[in-house]
Each structure stands twice: as structure tokens, then as C-alpha cells.
Amino acid sequence: MRATPDIRVQPEPFDAARECAAISAASNGIGALVTFTGLCRNEGGRLAALELQHYAGMAEAQMRRIADEACDRWPLDALAVIHRHGLIRPGEGIVLVIAAAAHRRAAFEAADFMMDYLKTSAPFWKREHLADGTLGGWVAANEADDDATARWQGAADR
Amino acid sequence: MSRNVKFIYFAWVRERIGVQEERLDLPDDVRTGAEVITWLKGLGKNYALALDDAQAIRMAVNQEHIHPSDTIGTAREIALFPPMTGG
């Protein structure tokens, strides 16, 4: 049976260990559980926080579209994606992806795929808040993220 | 003829235009994403500044991504924003 992705967009911190425990407890058929956590860096002390702006409604919808695609491509037992918005301090998690499958390859690839598409197509924008108390600029998109996403486009696409 | 559409802006597009969202009467002959951008740029200096670099503008219609060459169809909500930087 195809997994139904668990998609959440929230200002609150998440607990990766708790989410993993819930997923592994739900099925003894899971043999591989891959977790990715994206954290806010301090950028060598320059950064006080990142402000994550999001397009409410579309953010969830787009994350679900990507996650549904991942569930179509790989035989997953579970896929959970949590993305925070609002002010996030260095050391705190921004995004959590958990992919669970019978075998490791599907779990690794699905989590990687989810992050690549999330970075380039989920409507979130980061703005820097600097350690000196001033407001920094909007973070520019990274071309390497587009290249990473393009890896998944090819023979498998219709 | 025109139709009333909700426009939403994000990140520096929002700052340059100066509003978070607004309702605008979009003329019926504006049919594609690129035509929406051209039309908006004619509304004022703030729009022209925000949307000057077409390569840097992304669009969504009814909360789904579209390409500039795509038709906007029965758009109720159009969003304009810079390339996304989540994750």
C-alpha cells in the first residue's frame, strides 16, 4: 500500500527523535529509516536568527505534491516532512524529513529527492537577522540546488 | 472586460511593491504569466522596480507554480515572488 505523507508547516520546534520513534513504532516492516534535519547556522557568529516567510496554503500543498511524487517513485512505508516558519535561531531545526522503507536505498533516495525539490519549489523565503541587531538581506537562491533537483529529471519523468 | 484577482507578494517582491496582498482588476486580454508581469509593471514605479528582473521572478496561480509562458486560466489568486530558499 502506498504511504500517505505526513506534512506539517508550523512555527514550533520539532523533535526528530520523537517523530522517528512514532514512525518506527507504527510498523515492524520498516528496515530503514533515514532522517534529515536542516539546521539554522550561525554563519561564524554573524547571524542572530533566520526569519522564514512562507506562502500559507501553498507551502503545505507544494510539500504534499513533492511527497506524493516521492511515494509514487519509491516503496515507502512512511514519509514525514515538517517545515518551520517564523524566527529560527542558530542551532534550531528548520526542516525535518523522515523516510522509512523496507530497505535503505529507497529511504535514502526519497529523503534526498524530497529535500532537493523542497529547496527549489516549496514557497519559503529566508531572511537574515544579524548578531549586531540589524536586519540583513533575503538569502539568495543557490544554483547548486537547481542542479541537484535536475538530477531527478530524466528517464523516470514522463 | 476584466476580472478581479487577489495578488500576493513575498520576500523582496513584497517589500519593493509595498503591500502584502491586494485585489486588482486584471484585463481579460492579459492571458499568460509573462503578460501579467508586463501589465503589473505598468501600474507604477514600485511594481516596475519589483518586477524589473523577469529572470528572478517566480509565479503561482491558485497556489500552483506556473511558467511565464503558461496561460493563467481562471486565476482567483496570483502570487509573485523571488526564487525560493526554504529547507
gemmi code that builds the backbone of each chain (N, CA, C; Angstrom):
import gemmi

chains = {
    "A": [
        ("MET", (0.850, -1.199, 0.000), (0.000, 0.000, 0.000), (0.881, 1.243, 0.000)),
        ("ARG", (0.490, 2.234, -0.797), (1.256, 3.465, -0.909), (1.132, 4.278, 0.380)),
        ("ALA", (2.272, 4.799, 0.838), (2.275, 5.585, 2.077), (1.565, 6.923, 1.873)),
        ("THR", (0.913, 7.411, 2.928), (0.316, 8.753, 2.901), (1.258, 9.694, 3.648)),
        ("PRO", (1.824, 10.672, 2.952), (2.804, 11.549, 3.606), (2.191, 12.365, 4.742)),
        ("ASP", (2.990, 12.584, 5.770), (2.606, 13.426, 6.906), (3.305, 14.771, 6.697)),
        ("ILE", (2.525, 15.793, 6.353), (3.078, 17.109, 6.005), (2.678, 18.123, 7.063)),
        ("ARG", (3.659, 18.834, 7.593), (3.338, 19.867, 8.597), (4.146, 21.143, 8.352)),
        ("VAL", (3.472, 22.277, 8.462), (4.130, 23.588, 8.403), (3.754, 24.281, 9.701)),
        ("GLN", (4.758, 24.641, 10.488), (4.478, 25.123, 11.855), (5.580, 26.060, 12.337)),
        ("PRO", (5.235, 26.974, 13.272), (6.277, 27.830, 13.846), (7.050, 27.115, 14.960)),
        ("GLU", (6.440, 26.107, 15.569), (7.045, 25.457, 16.729), (8.228, 24.573, 16.332)),
        ("PRO", (9.203, 24.415, 17.253), (10.282, 23.444, 17.017), (9.713, 22.030, 16.888)),
        ("PHE", (10.490, 21.150, 16.259), (10.080, 19.740, 16.165), (11.087, 18.888, 16.927)),
        ("ASP", (10.658, 17.676, 17.230), (11.502, 16.732, 17.957), (11.751, 15.537, 17.038)),
        ("ALA", (12.939, 15.508, 16.410), (13.230, 14.467, 15.414), (13.158, 13.072, 16.031)),
        ("ALA", (13.684, 12.909, 17.232), (13.702, 11.591, 17.875), (12.280, 11.081, 18.119)),
        ("ARG", (11.415, 12.003, 18.566), (10.030, 11.605, 18.831), (9.314, 11.207, 17.551)),
        ("GLU", (9.562, 11.962, 16.470), (8.915, 11.657, 15.183), (9.406, 10.302, 14.652)),
        ("CYS", (10.703, 10.039, 14.786), (11.263, 8.757, 14.343), (10.658, 7.596, 15.130)),
        ("ALA", (10.544, 7.792, 16.440), (10.003, 6.734, 17.294), (8.567, 6.413, 16.910)),
        ("ALA", (7.793, 7.455, 16.603), (6.389, 7.248, 16.232), (6.285, 6.466, 14.929)),
        ("ILE", (7.176, 6.783, 13.974), (7.137, 6.107, 12.675), (7.575, 4.645, 12.822)),
        ("SER", (8.662, 4.416, 13.548), (9.136, 3.033, 13.655), (8.195, 2.176, 14.490)),
        ("ALA", (7.495, 2.809, 15.436), (6.548, 2.044, 16.262), (5.312, 1.629, 15.474)),
        ("ALA", (5.034, 2.350, 14.388), (3.801, 2.097, 13.639), (3.895, 0.856, 12.749)),
        ("SER", (5.106, 0.410, 12.423), (5.229, -0.767, 11.558), (6.523, -1.520, 11.802)),
        ("ASN", (6.415, -2.840, 11.967), (7.609, -3.663, 12.123), (8.185, -4.083, 10.770)),
        ("GLY", (7.553, -3.628, 9.694), (8.060, -3.942, 8.362), (9.143, -2.988, 7.904)),
        ("ILE", (9.379, -1.935, 8.680), (10.393, -0.937, 8.311), (11.784, -1.467, 8.640)),
        ("GLY", (12.654, -1.455, 7.629), (14.024, -1.893, 7.849), (15.018, -0.760, 7.746)),
        ("ALA", (14.552, 0.383, 7.242), (15.458, 1.528, 7.034), (14.711, 2.822, 7.313)),
        ("LEU", (15.312, 3.655, 8.124), (14.685, 4.933, 8.452), (15.745, 6.022, 8.299)),
        ("VAL", (15.542, 6.880, 7.327), (16.502, 7.957, 7.054), (15.917, 9.280, 7.543)),
        ("THR", (16.707, 10.004, 8.320), (16.276, 11.301, 8.851), (17.204, 12.390, 8.343)),
        ("PHE", (16.631, 13.459, 7.838), (17.421, 14.640, 7.505), (16.879, 15.805, 8.319)),
        ("THR", (17.777, 16.517, 8.997), (17.386, 17.734, 9.707), (18.197, 18.896, 9.157)),
        ("GLY", (17.514, 19.923, 8.683), (18.179, 21.146, 8.235), (18.195, 22.125, 9.390)),
        ("LEU", (19.397, 22.606, 9.751), (19.544, 23.483, 10.914), (19.895, 24.905, 10.498)),
        ("CYS", (19.579, 25.835, 11.362), (19.997, 27.225, 11.167), (21.449, 27.360, 11.626)),
        ("ARG", (22.321, 27.818, 10.722), (23.742, 28.057, 11.068), (23.896, 29.446, 11.696)),
        ("ASN", (25.014, 29.636, 12.440), (25.261, 30.987, 12.963), (26.146, 31.793, 12.007)),
        ("GLU", (26.618, 31.153, 10.929), (27.465, 31.812, 9.932), (28.652, 32.510, 10.602)),
        ("GLY", (29.353, 31.743, 11.412), (30.559, 32.262, 12.068), (30.281, 33.363, 13.091)),
        ("GLY", (29.072, 33.361, 13.648), (28.730, 34.351, 14.668), (28.033, 35.590, 14.115)),
        ("ARG", (27.936, 35.650, 12.771), (27.345, 36.825, 12.122), (25.816, 36.872, 12.277)),
        ("LEU", (25.216, 35.673, 12.426), (23.762, 35.583, 12.376), (23.115, 35.436, 13.758)),
        ("ALA", (22.042, 36.204, 14.004), (21.277, 36.058, 15.241), (20.104, 35.105, 15.027)),
        ("ALA", (19.559, 35.121, 13.817), (18.409, 34.266, 13.516), (18.122, 34.304, 12.016)),
        ("LEU", (17.346, 33.326, 11.584), (16.773, 33.366, 10.233), (15.273, 33.543, 10.385)),
        ("GLU", (14.725, 34.413, 9.556), (13.277, 34.589, 9.523), (12.778, 33.844, 8.292)),
        ("LEU", (11.892, 32.901, 8.508), (11.338, 32.113, 7.407), (9.940, 32.613, 7.078)),
        ("GLN", (9.815, 33.211, 5.896), (8.485, 33.632, 5.436), (7.927, 32.498, 4.584)),
        ("HIS", (6.628, 32.282, 4.621), (6.062, 31.217, 3.786), (4.720, 31.631, 3.207)),
        ("TYR", (4.342, 30.929, 2.159), (3.061, 31.150, 1.485), (2.094, 30.136, 2.085)),
        ("ALA", (1.331, 30.592, 3.076), (0.427, 29.685, 3.788), (-0.557, 29.068, 2.792)),
        ("GLY", (-0.793, 27.817, 2.920), (-1.685, 27.117, 1.987), (-0.887, 26.481, 0.877)),
        ("MET", (-0.188, 27.306, 0.089), (0.603, 26.730, -0.997), (1.803, 25.956, -0.456)),
        ("ALA", (2.383, 26.408, 0.657), (3.550, 25.698, 1.207), (3.179, 24.242, 1.498)),
        ("GLU", (2.070, 24.049, 2.188), (1.613, 22.695, 2.505), (1.296, 21.930, 1.218)),
        ("ALA", (0.574, 22.599, 0.302), (0.146, 21.947, -0.940), (1.350, 21.507, -1.769)),
        ("GLN", (2.358, 22.367, -1.866), (3.532, 22.041, -2.671), (4.346, 20.928, -2.008)),
        ("MET", (4.496, 20.987, -0.684), (5.205, 19.918, 0.022), (4.482, 18.591, -0.190)),
        ("ARG", (3.169, 18.629, -0.192), (2.398, 17.397, -0.401), (2.572, 16.876, -1.828)),
        ("ARG", (2.620, 17.785, -2.810), (2.829, 17.352, -4.195), (4.182, 16.640, -4.332)),
        ("ILE", (5.218, 17.208, -3.723), (6.550, 16.592, -3.805), (6.543, 15.244, -3.082)),
        ("ALA", (5.943, 15.223, -1.894), (5.928, 13.997, -1.091), (5.128, 12.892, -1.781)),
        ("ASP", (4.021, 13.271, -2.426), (3.229, 12.281, -3.170), (4.056, 11.686, -4.297)),
        ("GLU", (4.825, 12.544, -4.969), (5.700, 12.084, -6.053), (6.746, 11.099, -5.502)),
        ("ALA", (7.303, 11.411, -4.346), (8.286, 10.514, -3.722), (7.656, 9.159, -3.394)),
        ("CYS", (6.414, 9.204, -2.898), (5.723, 7.953, -2.550), (5.371, 7.140, -3.794)),
        ("ASP", (5.207, 7.819, -4.930), (4.965, 7.106, -6.194), (6.247, 6.466, -6.705)),
        ("ARG", (7.386, 7.153, -6.486), (8.654, 6.681, -7.046), (9.309, 5.567, -6.241)),
        ("TRP", (9.153, 5.621, -4.916), (9.843, 4.654, -4.059), (8.832, 3.927, -3.168)),
        ("PRO", (9.129, 2.652, -2.860), (8.220, 1.886, -1.986), (8.446, 2.260, -0.524)),
        ("LEU", (7.789, 3.317, -0.083), (7.992, 3.825, 1.276), (6.912, 3.329, 2.228)),
        ("ASP", (7.305, 3.104, 3.463), (6.329, 2.778, 4.499), (5.810, 4.049, 5.156)),
        ("ALA", (6.654, 5.081, 5.186), (6.235, 6.356, 5.773), (7.120, 7.479, 5.247)),
        ("LEU", (6.525, 8.661, 5.162), (7.283, 9.847, 4.785), (6.711, 11.026, 5.573)),
        ("ALA", (7.539, 11.628, 6.403), (7.099, 12.779, 7.197), (7.972, 13.976, 6.848)),
        ("VAL", (7.338, 15.129, 6.660), (8.075, 16.348, 6.339), (7.512, 17.477, 7.197)),
        ("ILE", (8.383, 18.064, 8.004), (7.975, 19.200, 8.845), (8.846, 20.389, 8.480)),
        ("HIS", (8.226, 21.509, 8.154), (8.981, 22.725, 7.832), (8.496, 23.843, 8.738)),
        ("ARG", (9.439, 24.511, 9.391), (9.062, 25.609, 10.286), (9.031, 26.945, 9.546)),
        ("HIS", (8.308, 27.903, 10.140), (8.349, 29.280, 9.658), (8.464, 30.195, 10.866)),
        ("GLY", (8.708, 31.466, 10.603), (8.918, 32.411, 11.694), (10.398, 32.551, 11.996)),
        ("LEU", (10.708, 33.023, 13.206), (12.095, 33.293, 13.585), (12.758, 32.023, 14.131)),
        ("ILE", (13.896, 31.648, 13.541), (14.583, 30.411, 13.924), (16.033, 30.752, 14.282)),
        ("ARG", (16.451, 30.356, 15.479), (17.780, 30.701, 15.993), (18.828, 29.679, 15.556)),
        ("PRO", (20.097, 30.094, 15.490), (21.164, 29.142, 15.169), (21.117, 27.918, 16.090)),
        ("GLY", (21.282, 26.749, 15.491), (21.225, 25.510, 16.260), (19.857, 24.855, 16.233)),
        ("GLU", (18.824, 25.641, 15.914), (17.475, 25.073, 15.848), (17.216, 24.456, 14.477)),
        ("GLY", (16.319, 23.482, 14.468), (15.935, 22.846, 13.208), (15.013, 23.723, 12.401)),
        ("ILE", (15.195, 23.698, 11.071), (14.300, 24.404, 10.149), (13.362, 23.407, 9.477)),
        ("VAL", (13.970, 22.296, 9.041), (13.185, 21.315, 8.301), (13.572, 19.906, 8.741)),
        ("LEU", (12.577, 19.032, 8.752), (12.804, 17.622, 9.103), (12.159, 16.743, 8.034)),
        ("VAL", (12.952, 15.824, 7.497), (12.408, 14.828, 6.562), (12.729, 13.445, 7.120)),
        ("ILE", (11.719, 12.608, 7.226), (11.938, 11.222, 7.649), (11.322, 10.309, 6.596)),
        ("ALA", (12.153, 9.451, 6.006), (11.662, 8.483, 5.024), (11.922, 7.091, 5.570)),
        ("ALA", (10.890, 6.250, 5.569), (11.018, 4.891, 6.082), (10.613, 3.903, 5.006)),
        ("ALA", (11.415, 2.844, 4.873), (11.143, 1.830, 3.847), (11.662, 0.485, 4.334)),
        ("ALA", (11.384, -0.559, 3.582), (11.875, -1.883, 3.948), (13.395, -1.926, 3.817)),
        ("HIS", (13.917, -1.265, 2.777), (15.358, -1.291, 2.511), (15.924, 0.113, 2.377)),
        ("ARG", (17.243, 0.258, 2.595), (17.836, 1.578, 2.759), (17.814, 2.452, 1.513)),
        ("ARG", (17.997, 1.855, 0.315), (18.141, 2.673, -0.888), (16.919, 3.577, -1.098)),
        ("ALA", (15.732, 2.997, -0.968), (14.503, 3.776, -1.163), (14.413, 4.912, -0.139)),
        ("ALA", (14.792, 4.609, 1.107), (14.687, 5.626, 2.158), (15.680, 6.774, 1.930)),
        ("PHE", (16.930, 6.428, 1.579), (17.936, 7.453, 1.289), (17.490, 8.334, 0.116)),
        ("GLU", (17.109, 7.669, -0.972), (16.798, 8.426, -2.190), (15.551, 9.291, -2.017)),
        ("ALA", (14.546, 8.768, -1.352), (13.309, 9.542, -1.169), (13.568, 10.792, -0.322)),
        ("ALA", (14.401, 10.654, 0.715), (14.698, 11.809, 1.568), (15.493, 12.862, 0.791)),
        ("ASP", (16.442, 12.392, -0.017), (17.272, 13.273, -0.839), (16.407, 14.020, -1.873)),
        ("PHE", (15.544, 13.272, -2.547), (14.610, 13.826, -3.533), (13.705, 14.876, -2.881)),
        ("MET", (13.166, 14.529, -1.722), (12.255, 15.428, -1.002), (12.951, 16.755, -0.698)),
        ("MET", (14.182, 16.701, -0.217), (14.914, 17.927, 0.135), (15.262, 18.755, -1.099)),
        ("ASP", (15.684, 18.094, -2.176), (16.038, 18.839, -3.390), (14.836, 19.627, -3.920)),
        ("TYR", (13.681, 18.972, -4.002), (12.504, 19.664, -4.536), (11.954, 20.676, -3.535)),
        ("LEU", (12.079, 20.357, -2.252), (11.603, 21.293, -1.236), (12.374, 22.613, -1.325)),
        ("LYS", (13.690, 22.506, -1.491), (14.514, 23.726, -1.537), (14.228, 24.587, -2.762)),
        ("THR", (13.861, 23.968, -3.870), (13.688, 24.741, -5.104), (12.230, 25.048, -5.441)),
        ("SER", (11.274, 24.352, -4.811), (9.885, 24.600, -5.221), (8.892, 24.807, -4.083)),
        ("ALA", (9.304, 24.639, -2.837), (8.364, 24.921, -1.741), (8.470, 26.411, -1.409)),
        ("PRO", (7.323, 27.109, -1.328), (7.348, 28.574, -1.179), (7.696, 29.045, 0.235)),
        ("PHE", (9.002, 29.048, 0.494), (9.574, 29.601, 1.731), (10.701, 30.539, 1.327)),
        ("TRP", (10.903, 31.597, 2.120), (11.999, 32.543, 1.868), (12.681, 32.875, 3.186)),
        ("LYS", (14.021, 32.853, 3.143), (14.806, 33.120, 4.353), (15.348, 34.545, 4.350)),
        ("ARG", (15.246, 35.177, 5.514), (15.864, 36.483, 5.674), (16.767, 36.461, 6.902)),
        ("GLU", (17.934, 37.104, 6.776), (18.890, 37.091, 7.870), (18.590, 38.192, 8.892)),
        ("HIS", (18.690, 37.825, 10.159), (18.697, 38.795, 11.254), (20.105, 38.721, 11.839)),
        ("LEU", (20.806, 39.844, 11.851), (22.221, 39.826, 12.186), (22.486, 39.960, 13.683)),
        ("ALA", (23.662, 39.465, 14.080), (24.027, 39.447, 15.503), (24.132, 40.859, 16.079)),
        ("ASP", (24.413, 41.863, 15.230), (24.518, 43.243, 15.738), (23.151, 43.916, 15.889)),
        ("GLY", (22.084, 43.118, 15.704), (20.738, 43.639, 15.929), (20.076, 44.220, 14.697)),
        ("THR", (20.805, 44.319, 13.592), (20.208, 44.869, 12.377), (19.578, 43.757, 11.535)),
        ("LEU", (18.744, 44.194, 10.617), (18.057, 43.272, 9.720), (18.937, 43.071, 8.478)),
        ("GLY", (19.253, 41.828, 8.163), (20.059, 41.530, 6.979), (19.189, 41.394, 5.747)),
        ("GLY", (19.769, 40.867, 4.698), (19.047, 40.728, 3.441), (18.354, 39.390, 3.303)),
        ("TRP", (17.599, 39.269, 2.189), (16.981, 37.987, 1.855), (18.063, 37.070, 1.289)),
        ("VAL", (18.035, 35.841, 1.701), (19.029, 34.865, 1.231), (18.772, 34.580, -0.249)),
        ("ALA", (19.841, 34.604, -1.046), (19.692, 34.332, -2.481), (19.614, 32.827, -2.720)),
        ("ALA", (18.844, 32.455, -3.727), (18.731, 31.034, -4.071), (20.078, 30.536, -4.578)),
        ("ASN", (20.331, 29.262, -4.329), (21.603, 28.641, -4.663), (21.453, 27.833, -5.956)),
        ("GLU", (22.278, 28.164, -6.956), (22.174, 27.447, -8.231), (22.448, 25.954, -8.082)),
        ("ALA", (23.309, 25.623, -7.108), (23.617, 24.203, -6.883), (22.358, 23.427, -6.508)),
        ("ASP", (21.383, 24.117, -5.864), (20.125, 23.457, -5.514), (19.327, 23.114, -6.768)),
        ("ASP", (19.355, 24.011, -7.756), (18.664, 23.733, -9.020), (19.312, 22.544, -9.725)),
        ("ASP", (20.662, 22.524, -9.699), (21.379, 21.417, -10.333), (21.046, 20.099, -9.647)),
        ("ALA", (20.984, 20.148, -8.308), (20.678, 18.934, -7.549), (19.289, 18.423, -7.914)),
        ("THR", (18.336, 19.352, -8.050), (16.970, 18.960, -8.387), (16.916, 18.353, -9.781)),
        ("ALA", (17.719, 18.910, -10.685), (17.702, 18.444, -12.080), (18.165, 16.987, -12.201)),
        ("ARG", (18.939, 16.516, -11.191), (19.387, 15.115, -11.221), (18.231, 14.134, -11.329)),
        ("TRP", (17.093, 14.532, -10.747), (15.951, 13.600, -10.677), (15.100, 13.630, -11.935)),
        ("GLN", (15.391, 14.599, -12.807), (14.604, 14.709, -14.031), (15.324, 13.943, -15.124)),
        ("GLY", (14.592, 13.123, -15.838), (15.252, 12.339, -16.872), (14.360, 11.192, -17.265)),
        ("ALA", (14.961, 10.038, -17.417), (14.236, 8.869, -17.919), (12.980, 8.563, -17.096)),
        ("ALA", (13.074, 8.808, -15.787), (11.941, 8.444, -14.933), (10.761, 9.395, -15.110)),
        ("ASP", (11.032, 10.617, -15.631), (9.933, 11.570, -15.815), (9.147, 11.245, -17.068)),
        ("ARG", (7.851, 11.505, -16.983), (7.012, 11.275, -18.147), (7.115, 12.443, -19.103)),
    ],
    "B": [
        ("MET", (-13.344, 44.302, -20.680), (-13.759, 43.476, -19.527), (-12.550, 43.124, -18.674)),
        ("SER", (-12.804, 42.841, -17.426), (-11.712, 42.475, -16.522), (-12.248, 41.505, -15.478)),
        ("ARG", (-11.305, 40.867, -14.758), (-11.733, 40.050, -13.629), (-10.917, 40.443, -12.410)),
        ("ASN", (-11.588, 40.283, -11.258), (-10.971, 40.676, -10.002), (-10.136, 39.523, -9.447)),
        ("VAL", (-8.857, 39.785, -9.259), (-7.922, 38.733, -8.837), (-7.180, 39.179, -7.581)),
        ("LYS", (-6.968, 38.236, -6.672), (-6.174, 38.513, -5.471), (-4.695, 38.312, -5.818)),
        ("PHE", (-3.898, 39.335, -5.580), (-2.449, 39.249, -5.797), (-1.748, 39.166, -4.444)),
        ("ILE", (-0.782, 38.271, -4.337), (0.005, 38.117, -3.104), (1.483, 38.186, -3.464)),
        ("TYR", (2.250, 38.900, -2.655), (3.690, 39.063, -2.928), (4.502, 38.579, -1.731)),
        ("PHE", (5.709, 38.077, -2.024), (6.561, 37.561, -0.946), (7.985, 38.112, -1.036)),
        ("ALA", (8.664, 38.079, 0.126), (10.081, 38.440, 0.282), (10.334, 39.835, -0.306)),
        ("TRP", (11.420, 39.989, -1.093), (11.737, 41.356, -1.549), (10.772, 41.872, -2.608)),
        ("VAL", (10.019, 40.995, -3.248), (8.987, 41.476, -4.168), (7.935, 42.244, -3.366)),
        ("ARG", (7.566, 41.707, -2.206), (6.593, 42.355, -1.314), (7.127, 43.715, -0.854)),
        ("GLU", (8.391, 43.732, -0.455), (8.962, 44.984, 0.063), (9.015, 46.064, -1.002)),
        ("ARG", (9.382, 45.664, -2.209), (9.506, 46.667, -3.277), (8.144, 47.168, -3.751)),
        ("ILE", (7.152, 46.285, -3.807), (5.818, 46.736, -4.220), (5.185, 47.539, -3.085)),
        ("GLY", (5.439, 47.100, -1.847), (4.982, 47.885, -0.699), (3.688, 47.413, -0.080)),
        ("VAL", (3.104, 46.350, -0.625), (1.929, 45.751, 0.014), (2.095, 44.231, 0.033)),
        ("GLN", (1.413, 43.629, 1.020), (1.471, 42.180, 1.182), (0.568, 41.500, 0.166)),
        ("GLU", (-0.648, 42.024, 0.049), (-1.599, 41.482, -0.927), (-2.608, 42.556, -1.280)),
        ("GLU", (-3.269, 42.366, -2.410), (-4.257, 43.347, -2.876), (-5.152, 42.690, -3.905)),
        ("ARG", (-6.316, 43.311, -4.131), (-7.203, 42.829, -5.198), (-7.089, 43.815, -6.350)),
        ("LEU", (-6.898, 43.269, -7.558), (-6.750, 44.108, -8.737), (-7.680, 43.606, -9.833)),
        ("ASP", (-8.147, 44.532, -10.669), (-8.968, 44.143, -11.818), (-8.052, 43.901, -13.003)),
        ("LEU", (-7.896, 42.629, -13.336), (-6.977, 42.219, -14.386), (-7.722, 42.201, -15.727)),
        ("PRO", (-7.248, 42.976, -16.718), (-7.936, 42.989, -18.013), (-7.984, 41.586, -18.633)),
        ("ASP", (-9.060, 41.287, -19.347), (-9.236, 39.950, -19.923), (-8.187, 39.599, -20.974)),
        ("ASP", (-7.570, 40.633, -21.589), (-6.578, 40.312, -22.621), (-5.207, 39.970, -22.028)),
        ("VAL", (-5.097, 39.990, -20.720), (-3.864, 39.525, -20.062), (-4.028, 38.033, -19.810)),
        ("ARG", (-3.305, 37.218, -20.587), (-3.596, 35.780, -20.578), (-2.480, 34.900, -20.027)),
        ("THR", (-1.234, 35.337, -20.130), (-0.123, 34.490, -19.681), (0.564, 35.104, -18.452)),
        ("GLY", (1.412, 34.297, -17.841), (2.184, 34.783, -16.702), (3.032, 35.983, -17.074)),
        ("ALA", (3.699, 35.893, -18.224), (4.551, 36.998, -18.671), (3.729, 38.266, -18.905)),
        ("GLU", (2.513, 38.091, -19.433), (1.642, 39.254, -19.670), (1.173, 39.881, -18.354)),
        ("VAL", (0.989, 39.050, -17.340), (0.617, 39.574, -16.014), (1.735, 40.474, -15.489)),
        ("ILE", (2.987, 40.004, -15.640), (4.133, 40.786, -15.151), (4.246, 42.116, -15.909)),
        ("THR", (4.099, 42.057, -17.218), (4.161, 43.281, -18.029), (3.064, 44.265, -17.613)),
        ("TRP", (1.878, 43.740, -17.409), (0.745, 44.590, -17.014), (0.985, 45.222, -15.640)),
        ("LEU", (1.458, 44.407, -14.693), (1.734, 44.927, -13.342), (2.790, 46.034, -13.383)),
        ("LYS", (3.821, 45.840, -14.212), (4.896, 46.827, -14.284), (4.394, 48.192, -14.749)),
        ("GLY", (3.261, 48.195, -15.452), (2.671, 49.443, -15.915), (1.879, 50.169, -14.844)),
        ("LEU", (1.685, 49.532, -13.697), (0.847, 50.132, -12.647), (1.576, 51.206, -11.847)),
        ("GLY", (2.904, 51.163, -11.873), (3.625, 52.166, -11.091), (5.084, 51.816, -10.940)),
        ("LYS", (5.834, 52.814, -10.443), (7.287, 52.663, -10.331), (7.674, 51.526, -9.386)),
        ("ASN", (6.896, 51.375, -8.304), (7.209, 50.318, -7.339), (7.066, 48.928, -7.963)),
        ("TYR", (6.035, 48.755, -8.813), (5.855, 47.466, -9.499), (6.982, 47.242, -10.508)),
        ("ALA", (7.322, 48.301, -11.241), (8.379, 48.191, -12.249), (9.704, 47.818, -11.590)),
        ("LEU", (9.965, 48.406, -10.415), (11.210, 48.109, -9.696), (11.204, 46.654, -9.190)),
        ("ALA", (10.085, 46.243, -8.622), (9.994, 44.904, -8.038), (10.121, 43.811, -9.091)),
        ("LEU", (9.576, 44.078, -10.288), (9.469, 43.020, -11.300), (10.419, 43.239, -12.470)),
        ("ASP", (11.379, 44.157, -12.289), (12.310, 44.535, -13.351), (13.081, 43.344, -13.912)),
        ("ASP", (13.608, 42.488, -13.018), (14.409, 41.349, -13.453), (13.501, 40.125, -13.593)),
        ("ALA", (12.955, 39.938, -14.792), (11.969, 38.873, -15.025), (12.538, 37.494, -14.698)),
        ("GLN", (13.860, 37.323, -14.896), (14.505, 36.034, -14.605), (14.411, 35.677, -13.118)),
        ("ALA", (14.276, 36.693, -12.285), (14.299, 36.474, -10.838), (12.897, 36.359, -10.248)),
        ("ILE", (11.878, 36.380, -11.105), (10.503, 36.338, -10.605), (9.882, 34.968, -10.860)),
        ("ARG", (9.302, 34.418, -9.811), (8.555, 33.162, -9.921), (7.076, 33.474, -9.691)),
        ("MET", (6.201, 32.635, -10.261), (4.761, 32.887, -10.146), (3.995, 31.636, -9.777)),
        ("ALA", (2.907, 31.846, -9.072), (1.968, 30.755, -8.820), (0.561, 31.268, -9.092)),
        ("VAL", (-0.268, 30.415, -9.693), (-1.674, 30.733, -9.925), (-2.504, 29.717, -9.154)),
        ("ASN", (-3.415, 30.218, -8.346), (-4.229, 29.351, -7.487), (-3.348, 28.367, -6.710)),
        ("GLN", (-2.201, 28.884, -6.233), (-1.265, 28.151, -5.371), (-0.542, 27.007, -6.070)),
        ("GLU", (-0.403, 27.104, -7.414), (0.428, 26.147, -8.148), (1.402, 26.918, -9.021)),
        ("HIS", (2.658, 26.430, -9.064), (3.661, 27.092, -9.883), (3.257, 27.112, -11.353)),
        ("ILE", (3.552, 28.236, -12.024), (3.391, 28.272, -13.481), (4.658, 28.878, -14.090)),
        ("HIS", (4.871, 28.605, -15.386), (5.946, 29.245, -16.149), (5.387, 30.517, -16.778)),
        ("PRO", (6.261, 31.493, -17.072), (5.770, 32.750, -17.659), (4.964, 32.539, -18.945)),
        ("SER", (5.293, 31.493, -19.703), (4.587, 31.261, -20.966), (3.233, 30.566, -20.772)),
        ("ASP", (2.975, 30.070, -19.568), (1.697, 29.383, -19.311), (0.550, 30.394, -19.244)),
        ("THR", (-0.643, 29.928, -19.665), (-1.817, 30.788, -19.511), (-2.279, 30.734, -18.056)),
        ("ILE", (-2.873, 31.830, -17.597), (-3.272, 31.889, -16.192), (-4.676, 31.335, -15.972)),
        ("GLY", (-5.407, 31.074, -17.055), (-6.729, 30.438, -16.934), (-7.654, 31.237, -16.034)),
        ("THR", (-8.414, 30.519, -15.221), (-9.352, 31.198, -14.319), (-8.654, 31.469, -12.993)),
        ("ALA", (-7.743, 32.427, -13.024), (-6.957, 32.736, -11.830), (-7.816, 33.477, -10.809)),
        ("ARG", (-7.865, 32.948, -9.606), (-8.511, 33.661, -8.486), (-7.428, 34.326, -7.641)),
        ("GLU", (-6.234, 33.680, -7.637), (-5.145, 34.151, -6.788), (-3.833, 34.017, -7.565)),
        ("ILE", (-3.103, 35.104, -7.662), (-1.808, 35.086, -8.345), (-0.750, 35.556, -7.358)),
        ("ALA", (0.318, 34.755, -7.212), (1.402, 35.123, -6.303), (2.671, 35.375, -7.099)),
        ("LEU", (3.430, 36.391, -6.694), (4.723, 36.696, -7.319), (5.784, 36.742, -6.239)),
        ("PHE", (6.947, 36.128, -6.533), (7.974, 36.018, -5.501), (9.327, 35.700, -6.116)),
        ("PRO", (10.403, 35.916, -5.339), (11.735, 35.538, -5.833), (11.927, 34.025, -5.752)),
        ("PRO", (13.023, 33.511, -6.323), (13.311, 32.074, -6.176), (13.271, 31.670, -4.703)),
        ("MET", (12.754, 30.477, -4.446), (12.502, 30.039, -3.080), (13.784, 29.589, -2.386)),
        ("THR", (13.822, 29.783, -1.071), (15.036, 29.477, -0.309), (14.711, 28.732, 0.992)),
        ("GLY", (13.731, 27.835, 0.919), (13.394, 27.059, 2.111), (14.369, 25.919, 2.328)),
        ("GLY", (14.016, 25.060, 3.239), (14.806, 23.865, 3.502), (15.953, 24.111, 4.459)),
    ],
}
model = gemmi.Model(1)
for chain_id, residues in chains.items():
    chain = gemmi.Chain(chain_id)
    for i, (resn, *xyz) in enumerate(residues, 1):
        res = gemmi.Residue()
        res.name, res.seqid = resn, gemmi.SeqId(i, " ")
        for name, pos in zip(("N", "CA", "C"), xyz):
            atom = gemmi.Atom()
            atom.name, atom.element = name, gemmi.Element(name[0])
            atom.pos, atom.b_iso = gemmi.Position(*pos), 0.0
            res.add_atom(atom)
        chain.add_residue(res)
    model.add_chain(chain)
structure = gemmi.Structure()
structure.add_model(model)
structure.setup_entities()
